[in-house]
Amino acid sequence: MRDNNRGSSESKSERFNRVAEKRVENVLKSLRSLSQCSNKRMYEWNDEQLNKIWDAINSELQSCKESYTQTQPDEFKF
């Protein structure tokens, strides 16, 4: 049984689950917050602004997805 101090007893898989869960929740909270800007009683926007937002989010999401396809980081070798 592993103790709760999260020291060396925490496996890489357990650490991933703990950290990724929090980070995904933060992303989802941020997106929910952004969606509140869609309230036309409070805000005004145009298509150009929306396109910049979606392009930035899509680009960063694609970059994040691609980072998971690399199985090993690049290493220097002679």
ROMARVO-606366 format. One record per residue: x, y, z of N, C-alpha, C in turn; residue in three letters. Coordinates in steps of 0.001 Angstrom, whole numbers, plus 500000, padded with zeros to 6 digits. Each point is the difference from the previous one (the first is absolute). Example, Ala and Ser with C-alpha at 12.3 -4.5 7.8 and 13.67 -1.06 7.14 Angstrom:
<rs>
R/513190/494310/507800/499110/501190/500000/500900/501200/500000/ala;
R/499650/501050/499280/500820/501190/500060/499230/501090/500730/ser;
</rs>
This chain:
<rs>
R/500845/498813/500000/499155/501187/500000/500884/501241/500000/met;
R/499622/500978/499238/500790/501223/499898/499512/501025/501024/arg;
R/500956/500763/500543/499586/501035/500943/499565/501253/499256/asp;
R/499445/500946/500715/499412/501185/499381/500957/501165/499851/asn;
R/501290/499837/500311/500906/501143/499911/500431/500298/498575/asn;
R/499624/499162/499047/500278/500200/498580/501483/500071/499677/arg;
R/500803/499501/500867/501432/499995/499763/500356/498995/498935/gly;
R/501091/499300/500210/500448/499034/499006/499065/498802/499906/ser;
R/499044/499882/500915/499085/498862/499966/498905/500167/498959/ser;
R/499851/501200/499449/498980/500235/498986/500543/499579/498636/glu;
R/499272/499126/499315/500456/499542/498686/499799/501102/498963/ser;
R/500650/499842/498862/499840/500971/498917/498553/500051/499532/lys;
R/499351/498859/499964/498597/499937/499585/499098/500712/501003/ser;
R/500249/499769/501272/499208/500672/501039/500218/501510/499959/glu;
R/501253/500404/499809/500307/501431/499924/499316/500622/498787/arg;
R/500034/499292/498844/499319/500502/498812/498510/500183/500282/phe;
R/499377/498984/500575/498569/500093/500293/499679/501183/500904/asn;
R/500803/500191/501033/499758/501091/500947/500173/501365/499326/arg;
R/501101/500170/499301/500311/501294/499396/499084/500285/498811/val;
R/499825/499019/499119/499184/500212/498801/498557/500307/500366/ala;
R/499477/499324/501004/498621/500250/500409/499799/501461/500401/glu;
R/500914/500521/500784/499905/501405/500431/500144/500952/498820/lys;
R/500914/499706/499110/500243/500889/498869/498843/499988/499011/arg;
R/499418/498834/499767/498836/499924/499113/498844/500779/500618/val;
R/499804/499850/501292/498932/500745/500664/500222/501504/499873/glu;
R/501248/500448/500096/500303/501426/499826/499675/500472/498587/asn;
R/500319/499178/499000/499684/500350/498612/498487/500107/499822/val;
R/499278/499024/500526/498542/500016/499869/499378/501203/500701/leu;
R/500519/500347/501170/499507/501191/500707/500258/501255/499178/lys;
R/501173/500078/499384/500327/501163/499178/499087/500100/498787/ser;
R/499712/498868/499373/499091/500017/498845/498587/500401/500422/leu;
R/499565/499512/501149/498677/500407/500501/499969/501498/500275/arg;
R/501081/500503/500528/500094/501436/500268/499957/500790/498698/ser;
R/500733/499530/498997/499986/500651/498696/498606/499989/499405/leu;
R/499272/498908/500171/498656/499913/499424/499055/501029/500603/ser;
R/500297/500481/501173/499169/501040/500606/500091/501310/499224/gln;
R/501058/500173/499228/500142/501193/499164/499037/499985/498824/cys;
R/499295/498902/499815/499037/499923/498898/498692/500719/500328/ser;
R/499852/500454/501217/498797/500709/500420/499941/501364/499313/asn;
R/499117/500125/499013/499922/501232/499208/499438/501178/500785/lys;
R/499407/499746/501121/499540/501114/500848/501175/500698/500674/arg;
R/501098/499270/500128/501161/500541/500716/501185/500327/499089/met;
R/500078/499313/498856/501181/500127/499153/499612/500154/498538/tyr;
R/500934/500566/499260/499832/500122/498549/501291/499534/499342/glu;
R/499877/499237/498948/501162/499486/499290/499674/499882/498524/trp;
R/501050/499763/499209/499788/499808/498569/500640/498684/499566/asn;
R/499732/499622/498765/500500/498721/499491/501519/499925/500007/asp;
R/500656/501105/499707/501465/500002/499999/500536/499664/501390/glu;
R/499412/500578/501021/500434/499712/501362/499772/498530/500359/gln;
R/498817/499502/499645/499700/498596/500282/500940/499067/499260/leu;
R/500291/500307/498731/500918/499166/499231/501388/499965/500626/asn;
R/500465/501127/500513/501304/500039/500662/499988/499135/501257/lys;
R/498915/500065/500744/499874/499182/501206/500045/498517/499646/ile;
R/499137/499574/499051/499925/498582/499653/501296/499518/499366/trp;
R/500631/500847/499181/501281/499618/499394/501067/499771/501071/asp;
R/500055/500894/500982/500994/499868/501067/499745/498743/500826/ala;
R/498745/499748/500336/499662/498814/500794/500276/498732/499200/ile;
R/499570/499968/498749/500223/498819/499158/501483/499730/499783/asn;
R/500782/501049/499792/501435/499843/499785/500671/499411/501241/ser;
R/499653/500515/501140/500603/499505/501236/499550/498572/500299/glu;
R/498747/499688/499725/499497/498643/500200/500724/499024/499074/leu;
R/500190/500377/498746/500719/499146/499049/501436/499774/500455/gln;
R/500641/501052/500465/501376/499888/500490/500069/499051/501200/ser;
R/499031/500099/500880/499951/499119/501166/499815/498551/499565/cys;
R/499084/499763/499075/499773/498636/499499/501270/499432/499391/lys;
R/500698/500803/499208/501214/499539/499336/501100/499667/500998/glu;
R/500032/500693/501128/501038/499722/500993/499865/498595/500563/ser;
R/498817/499420/499941/499795/498647/500504/500383/498931/498984/tyr;
R/500227/500377/498767/500384/499010/498995/501488/499704/500038/thr;
R/500782/500882/500572/501431/499746/500146/500185/499045/501168/gln;
R/500521/498814/499716/500178/499026/501072/501224/500284/500841/thr;
R/501033/500540/499392/501221/500313/500722/500435/501426/499653/gln;
R/500470/500731/500989/500528/501332/499685/501260/499875/499144/pro;
R/500263/501013/499208/501213/499999/499184/501216/500013/500906/asp;
R/500933/499117/499701/501228/499938/500775/501180/500280/499096/glu;
R/501021/500620/500574/501215/500245/499256/500824/498719/499945/phe;
R/500455/499637/498813/500862/498823/499845/501040/500301/498930/lys;
R/501174/499421/500178/501052/500113/498971/499837/498908/498989/phe;
</rs>
